[in-house]
């Protein structure tokens, strides 16, 4: 997971502030997953997003990868507000 330390910091900070935080699974980098396992984890993560009141994109250095773009689209298609940790460049992700 890219920005693992930032996710962990935000998880603790937001939880201590009284929010219920649903974060992506963090696996050991040595963990090997087959295609079916990766697909299952992606589906579960989209379910987490669907359960959310808001989605915070951890875009350190304004990096937003392809899977994150799909997650943004998933959230917005369900009317879930999306915000960004850092100022976000005006691109396709900003289209609501």
Residue pairs with C-beta under 8 A, 6 or more apart in sequence:
1 7
1 24
1 26
1 27
2 60
2 63
2 65
3 58
3 60
3 63
4 26
6 58
6 60
6 85
7 23
7 24
7 26
7 58
8 26
10 21
10 56
10 58
10 85
11 21
11 23
14 21
15 21
22 48
22 49
22 51
22 52
23 48
24 45
24 48
25 41
25 44
25 45
27 33
33 41
42 67
45 71
46 71
46 74
49 55
49 71
49 74
49 75
49 78
49 80
50 74
50 78
50 80
52 75
52 80
53 80
53 81
54 80
54 81
54 82
54 83
55 71
55 72
55 75
55 80
55 81
55 82
55 83
56 83
56 84
56 85
57 64
57 68
57 72
57 82
57 83
57 84
57 85
57 88
58 85
59 68
59 84
59 85
59 86
59 88
60 85
60 86
61 86
62 86
62 87
62 88
62 89
64 72
64 88
64 93
69 92
69 93
72 82
72 93
75 81
75 82
76 82
76 96
88 94
